[in-house]
Amino acid sequence: MNMQDYQTQASKTAIYPDCEIVVYPALGLVSEAGEVAGKVKKVLRDNNGSFDPVQREKIAEEIGDVLWYIAALCTDLDIGMETIAQRNLDKLNSRMARGVISGSGDHR
């Protein structure tokens, strides 16, 4: 599946008031990303960083929720996920070519 197809299909399940566009998916994205981080943290704490298949699946489910909120946010902003992905790769490749990939700051 490509990102455009995913975004189109995901938008069919986006049910929230128009007055909450952008805000609702932005808050959901942060919440779900926190759930991913929490599950990873528990693997570090309880399993010495060893991810078993069950834990990987639970994390994968949360990553799917993160992806849904990214799609919803992109849709609300009228930006394709493929555009976002390409822009990000272009930025990273530029940083790599200029030798600043490991630096810090937005404008490297």
Rosetta blueprint (number, residue, H / E / L):
1 M L
2 N L
3 M H
4 Q H
5 D H
6 Y H
7 Q H
8 T H
9 Q H
10 A H
11 S H
12 K L
13 T L
14 A L
15 I L
16 Y L
17 P L
18 D H
19 C H
20 E H
21 I L
22 V L
23 V H
24 Y H
25 P H
26 A H
27 L H
28 G H
29 L H
30 V H
31 S H
32 E H
33 A H
34 G H
35 E H
36 V H
37 A H
38 G H
39 K H
40 V H
41 K H
42 K H
43 V H
44 L H
45 R H
46 D H
47 N H
48 N L
49 G L
50 S L
51 F L
52 D L
53 P H
54 V H
55 Q H
56 R H
57 E H
58 K H
59 I H
60 A H
61 E H
62 E H
63 I H
64 G H
65 D H
66 V H
67 L H
68 W H
69 Y H
70 I H
71 A H
72 A H
73 L H
74 C H
75 T H
76 D H
77 L L
78 D L
79 I L
80 G L
81 M H
82 E H
83 T H
84 I H
85 A H
86 Q H
87 R H
88 N H
89 L H
90 D H
91 K H
92 L H
93 N H
94 S H
95 R H
96 M H
97 A H
98 R H
99 G L
100 V L
101 I L
102 S L
103 G L
104 S L
105 G L
106 D L
107 H L
108 R L
